[in-house]
Amino acid sequence: MEESNKKYTYFASDFHLGAPTDAISFVREKEIVAWLNYIEPTAKEVFLVGDIFDFWFEYKLAIPKGFTRFLGKIADLTDKGIKVHFFCGNHDMWIFDYLEKEVGIELHRDDYQVQIGSKKFFIAHGDGLGPGDKGYKFIKKIFRNKFCQWAFARLHPNIGIALASYFSKTSRISNGEEDALYVGPEKEWLHHFVSDNHHQLKADYYIFGHRHLPLKFQIQNALYFNLGEWINYQTFGRFDDTNFELLAWKDKTISPYKTISE
């Protein structure tokens, strides 16, 4: 257990709770809760940077079943005064106000820029940023359209949640091999986004999810990190108000993680 007199800001993304099966997701959910219990004594804030659920849609009077231990732990953290930031990803963009009201998260639908300690952070899930992926950018506009959300909500939850969960899993599986490949920074769209916009954003750290690979790049005078995911890597970020490091959760403890891009 880390010494509780030193405090950190923690970052994690892409838990994909609910995938690929309920049984496998349940094992991963318990590991995530164990990690949250481990970091709790040293946590000032926690940033969950998107795709926490493999699918989520809130009806007016219904939400997807499951994730009880995870949601209970997040509520426990916020009840104790630990702020939890929750970013909508491309798999769980249809989060509305339930999690804010019931578990006390601070919800972010787009990028978030914040000063932590002496450093400026640009934080986003990362979907739709940078060049390319025009098909998804078009679909994202449809999914965010209020009328489309209203129309989907007319489906009975048994049909709507089952249908959307199926397509969510199909999308992730079809892109799995591509997501697992690292072919250099010139092929990384988020690397292009930071390189093209750093002169305007001027952040010290750029923190993303979405890509599924734990990555680190030096871009001019800034550092870019992709947090990885929890299906294969169980990686997360930790910041002590001066330095950011990428770590891995394994065997109920944490250790430094050397990214494949270093």
Buried (B, 14 or more C-beta within 10 A) or exposed (E): EBEEEEEBBBBBBBBBBBBBEEEEBBEBBEBBBEBBBBBBEBBBBBBBBBBBBBBBBBBEEBBBEBBEBBBEBBBBBBEEEBBBBBBBBBBBBBBBEBBEEEBBBBBBEEBBEBEBBEBBBBBBBBBBBBEEBEEBEEBBEEBEEEEEBEEBBEBEBEEBBEEBBEEBBEBBEEEEEEBEEBEEBEEBBBBBBBBEBBEEBEBBBBBBBBBBBBBBBEBEEBBBBBBBBBBEBBBBBBBBEEEBBBBBBEEEEBEEBEBEBE
